[in-house]
Amino acid sequence: MVFISPSFAKARLSSAECLSLVLGTNNYEYDFIVSDAGGPPTAILLNGDHSFTSFLSGAAHNHAGIIIKDISFEVDLDTNPGRDLTSSPPGALVRKSCGLYIRSTPQAGIQRYGHCEQLVAGLGECAENEAVSYTRWAVVHGKGRDKKVLYSIDVSPKASGS
């Protein structure tokens, strides 16, 4: 269950503010994270055939859902792939420079290998050329005893034969 608060409303994706989770309410709606940390509001698709595709969300009037503002993230520290950042899978959460990013594929334009969409800016600076990624993470709302996990992601590579 999710506590209903002013940060919880049914609306169009185009109206979602920075660091919002948009949850589809039926089988025809999708789930998104919206961020404007790297520039104009950008949506990152979390489910479906095109998971972790990113696009500008300002004109996305055809997508709707429950919008939950003021989200934050938790990572499973045991899911750092321990390899270079460019080989982290799409959907991995990445901490580098002064921000938190998600590995994604831009919907339009050149498909850049290793593209990361910024979710949070203004974090403490990482050492030069240093980054870490996590393949299992969650979107949370609230703090302390009021914290709720709203959405979980696991893009860990599956063991062969599984």
C-alpha positions in Angstrom: 0.0 0.0 0.0 1.1 3.6 -0.7 0.1 6.5 1.6 -2.0 8.9 -0.4 -0.4 12.4 -0.2 -0.2 15.6 -2.2 2.7 14.0 -4.1 0.3 11.3 -5.5 -2.0 12.2 -8.5 -3.4 10.8 -11.8 -2.1 12.9 -14.7 -0.4 13.0 -18.1 3.3 12.1 -18.3 3.9 15.6 -19.8 3.0 17.2 -16.5 5.3 15.1 -14.4 8.0 17.0 -12.5 11.6 16.2 -11.8 12.2 13.0 -10.0 8.7 11.5 -10.3 7.7 7.9 -10.7 4.8 7.5 -13.2 2.9 4.2 -12.7 0.5 3.0 -15.4 -2.9 2.1 -14.1 -3.9 -0.6 -16.7 -2.3 -3.0 -19.2 -2.0 -0.3 -21.8 -0.1 2.3 -19.7 3.6 2.1 -19.0 5.8 3.0 -16.0 8.4 5.8 -16.2 10.9 7.8 -14.2 11.0 11.5 -15.1 14.0 13.7 -14.5 15.1 17.2 -15.6 18.5 17.0 -13.9 20.3 16.9 -17.2 18.2 19.5 -19.0 14.6 19.4 -20.2 12.2 16.9 -18.6 13.1 13.4 -19.8 11.2 10.2 -19.3 12.8 6.8 -18.9 10.6 3.9 -19.7 10.8 1.2 -17.0 8.8 -1.7 -18.5 7.7 -3.2 -21.8 9.6 -4.2 -25.0 11.5 -0.9 -25.0 12.5 -0.7 -21.4 15.1 1.9 -20.5 14.5 4.0 -23.6 14.6 7.7 -22.8 12.8 10.6 -24.5 11.7 14.2 -23.8 8.5 14.0 -21.9 7.2 17.6 -22.3 5.0 16.6 -25.3 4.1 13.1 -24.1 0.3 13.8 -23.7 -0.6 10.3 -24.8 0.9 8.6 -21.7 -0.8 8.9 -18.3 -0.6 7.3 -14.9 -0.3 7.8 -11.2 2.5 10.4 -10.7 4.4 10.1 -7.4 6.7 13.1 -6.8 9.8 13.3 -4.6 11.2 9.9 -5.1 14.6 8.6 -4.2 16.7 5.5 -4.9 18.2 2.6 -3.0 20.8 0.3 -4.5 21.9 -3.3 -3.7 25.6 -2.9 -3.0 26.2 -6.5 -3.9 25.1 -6.0 -7.5 28.1 -3.9 -8.8 29.1 -5.8 -11.9 32.8 -5.0 -11.2 33.6 -4.1 -14.8 33.9 -1.0 -16.9 30.9 1.2 -17.0 30.2 0.8 -20.7 29.5 -2.9 -20.2 26.8 -2.3 -17.6 23.4 -3.3 -18.9 20.6 -0.8 -19.8 18.7 -0.1 -16.6 21.8 -0.1 -14.4 21.9 2.8 -11.9 25.2 4.6 -12.2 27.0 7.0 -9.8 29.6 9.2 -11.5 30.9 12.8 -11.5 28.4 14.8 -9.5 25.3 12.8 -10.2 23.2 9.7 -10.3 22.4 8.3 -13.8 20.5 5.4 -15.4 21.9 3.5 -18.4 19.4 4.1 -21.2 18.9 4.3 -25.0 17.8 7.6 -26.4 14.6 7.1 -28.5 15.7 9.5 -31.3 19.0 10.4 -32.8 22.3 8.5 -32.6 22.2 5.4 -30.5 25.2 6.1 -28.3 26.8 3.1 -26.7 27.0 3.5 -22.9 24.5 6.4 -22.8 23.4 7.5 -19.3 20.5 9.7 -18.5 21.0 11.9 -15.5 18.5 11.5 -12.7 20.0 13.5 -9.9 22.5 16.4 -10.1 24.5 18.1 -7.4 25.8 15.1 -5.5 29.4 15.1 -4.1 32.1 14.8 -6.8 33.4 11.3 -7.6 37.1 10.9 -8.2 38.1 11.8 -11.8 37.2 9.1 -14.3 35.6 6.9 -11.5 32.1 5.5 -11.6 30.2 2.6 -10.1 27.0 0.9 -11.4 24.4 -1.3 -9.7 22.1 -3.7 -11.5 19.5 -4.1 -8.7 17.9 -1.0 -7.3 14.6 0.4 -6.1 12.6 3.6 -6.3 11.5 4.7 -2.8 9.3 7.4 -1.4 9.6 8.8 2.1 12.2 8.4 4.8 12.8 6.3 7.9 9.7 4.4 9.1 7.6 6.1 6.5 9.7 4.9 3.6 8.0 2.7 1.0 9.6 0.8 -1.9 7.5 1.7 -4.9 9.3 0.0 -7.7 12.1 -2.5 -8.0 14.5 -3.1 -10.9 16.8 -6.0 -11.4 18.9 -6.0 -14.7 21.5 -8.4 -13.3 22.9 -10.8 -16.0 21.2 -14.1 -15.7 23.4 -17.2 -15.2 23.7 -19.3 -18.3 21.3 -22.2 -18.3 18.7 -20.3 -16.3 
